[in-house]
C-alpha cells in the first residue's frame, strides 16, 4: 500500500525525472530489503520489487519511463551472459544441447498446450500460448549461476543451461513465424 501511494504522490508533481527516480529508488530499496530480510539473491529481490511495483495503478507508466534504462541494462546483461558461456560446449556436446533445447521447446509447449485446452480455450489460443512459452528466459541464467555458486550445478551444467536457453530464445521467433 505504501509503494502505490509513493508513486501516486510522485506522479502528482508532474516531474517525469522525479517519478523515474522514485521508481528506481523503490525498486532498488525493495530488492535490497528482500536480500537483507529474506537472504535471497539480489536478482530474486529485484523480481520481488517488480511484483510490488506492479501493484500500483501507475505500473505501466513506471515500466514505460524506465524502458530506456531497461534496454541499457539488457545489453549489459547479455554481454555478461556471453562472457559466462563457453562456446566450446556447442561443438563438444551438440547432442546434449539438441536434447536440452528439444525438452525446453517441446516439453514446455506440450504441457502448455494441454493445460490451455483443458481450460476450454481454442486450439489456436493453445498453440499461441504454447509457442510463446517454448523457451526459458533470462532468469534461467541467474538460477544457473546461483546453482554453480551453491555447488548444486557444475560448470558443465551451467554451460548447458546457458547454451540451451540462448538457443531456445533465438528459435522462438522462428516458431512464431511457423505458427502463422
C-alpha positions in Angstrom: 0.0 0.0 0.0 2.9 2.3 0.7 4.5 1.9 -2.8 1.4 2.8 -4.8 0.9 5.8 -2.5 4.6 7.0 -3.0 4.3 6.6 -6.8 1.0 8.5 -6.9 2.4 11.4 -4.8 5.5 11.5 -7.0 3.4 11.4 -10.2 1.3 14.4 -8.9 4.5 16.5 -9.0 4.4 16.4 -12.8 8.1 15.7 -13.0 8.9 12.7 -15.2 12.5 12.6 -13.9 11.4 12.6 -10.2 8.9 9.8 -11.0 11.6 7.7 -12.7 14.0 8.3 -9.8 11.3 7.3 -7.3 10.7 4.1 -9.3 14.4 3.3 -9.3 14.8 4.0 -5.6 11.8 1.9 -4.7 12.9 -1.0 -6.9 16.4 -1.0 -5.5 15.2 -0.5 -2.0 12.7 -3.3 -2.2 15.3 -5.6 -3.8 17.9 -4.7 -1.1 15.3 -5.2 1.6 14.4 -8.7 0.2 18.1 -9.5 0.2 18.6 -8.3 3.8 15.4 -9.7 5.3 15.0 -13.0 3.4 18.6 -13.8 2.5 17.7 -14.2 -1.2 19.8 -13.2 -4.2 19.6 -9.7 -5.5 18.1 -11.0 -8.7 15.2 -12.6 -6.8 14.9 -9.4 -4.7 14.6 -7.5 -8.0 11.9 -9.9 -9.1 10.0 -9.2 -5.8 10.4 -5.5 -6.4 8.8 -5.8 -9.8 5.9 -7.7 -8.3 5.4 -5.0 -5.7 5.6 -2.2 -8.2 3.1 -4.0 -10.4 0.5 -3.5 -7.6 0.4 0.2 -8.4 -2.0 1.7 -10.9 1.0 3.6 -12.2 2.9 0.4 -13.0 2.5 0.8 -16.8 3.9 4.4 -16.6 6.8 3.2 -14.4 7.6 0.5 -16.9 7.4 3.0 -19.8 9.5 5.6 -18.1 12.2 3.1 -17.2 12.3 1.4 -20.5 15.4 3.2 -21.8 17.3 2.1 -18.6 15.9 -1.4 -19.1 17.3 -1.6 -22.6 20.7 -0.4 -21.5 20.8 -3.0 -18.7 19.6 -5.7 -21.0 22.6 -5.1 -23.2 24.9 -5.3 -20.2 23.1 -8.4 -19.0 23.6 -10.3 -22.3 27.2 -9.2 -22.6 27.8 -10.7 -19.1 25.9 -13.9 -20.2 28.1 -14.1 -23.3 31.2 -13.8 -21.1 29.9 -16.7 -19.0 29.1 -19.1 -21.8 31.8 -21.4 -23.0 31.0 -21.7 -26.8 33.1 -24.9 -27.0 30.1 -26.7 -25.5 28.2 -26.2 -28.7 30.9 -28.2 -30.6 31.7 -30.7 -27.9 28.2 -31.6 -26.8 25.8 -31.0 -29.7 23.6 -33.9 -28.8 23.2 -32.7 -25.2 22.4 -29.2 -26.5 19.9 -30.6 -29.0 18.3 -32.8 -26.3 18.0 -29.9 -23.8 16.6 -27.5 -26.4 14.1 -30.2 -27.5 13.0 -30.7 -24.0 12.6 -26.9 -23.5 10.7 -26.3 -26.7 8.6 -29.5 -27.0 8.2 -30.3 -23.3 7.0 -26.8 -22.2 4.9 -26.4 -25.4 3.1 -29.7 -25.0 2.3 -29.1 -21.3 1.1 -25.6 -22.0 -1.0 -26.7 -24.9 -2.7 -29.4 -22.8 -3.3 -27.1 -19.9 -4.8 -24.3 -22.1 -7.0 -26.8 -23.9 -8.2 -28.3 -20.5 -9.3 -24.8 -19.6 -11.5 -24.8 -22.7 -9.7 -22.5 -25.0 -9.4 -22.9 -28.7 -6.6 -24.8 -30.5 -5.3 -21.5 -31.9 -5.1 -19.9 -28.5 -3.4 -23.0 -27.1 -0.9 -23.1 -29.9 -0.1 -19.4 -29.5 0.4 -19.7 -25.8 2.5 -22.9 -26.1 4.8 -21.3 -28.7 5.2 -18.2 -26.5 6.3 -20.5 -23.7 8.7 -22.5 -25.8 11.8 -21.0 -24.3 13.4 -20.5 -21.0 14.1 -16.9 -20.2 16.9 -14.8 -18.7 16.0 -15.9 -15.2 17.4 -19.3 -16.0 20.8 -17.7 -16.4 20.5 -16.3 -12.9 19.4 -19.6 -11.4 22.2 -21.5 -13.2 24.7 -19.1 -11.8 23.3 -19.5 -8.3 23.3 -23.2 -8.7 27.1 -23.1 -9.5 27.7 -20.8 -6.6 25.8 -23.1 -4.2 27.6 -26.2 -5.6 24.3 -27.6 -6.9 25.3 -27.4 -10.6 28.5 -28.0 -12.3 30.2 -25.6 -14.8 29.2 -28.1 -17.5 25.6 -27.9 -16.3 25.6 -24.1 -16.3 27.0 -24.0 -19.8 24.4 -26.5 -21.0 21.6 -24.3 -19.4 23.1 -21.1 -20.9 23.6 -22.5 -24.4 20.1 -24.2 -24.4 18.3 -21.1 -23.2 20.1 -18.9 -25.6 19.2 -21.2 -28.5 15.6 -21.5 -27.3 15.3 -17.7 -27.2 16.8 -17.5 -30.7 14.4 -20.2 -32.1 11.3 -18.6 -30.6 10.7 -16.0 -33.4 11.1 -18.8 -35.9 8.4 -20.9 -34.1 6.1 -17.9 -34.2 6.6 -17.5 -37.9 5.8 -21.2 -38.4 2.7 -20.7 -36.4 1.4 -18.0 -38.7 
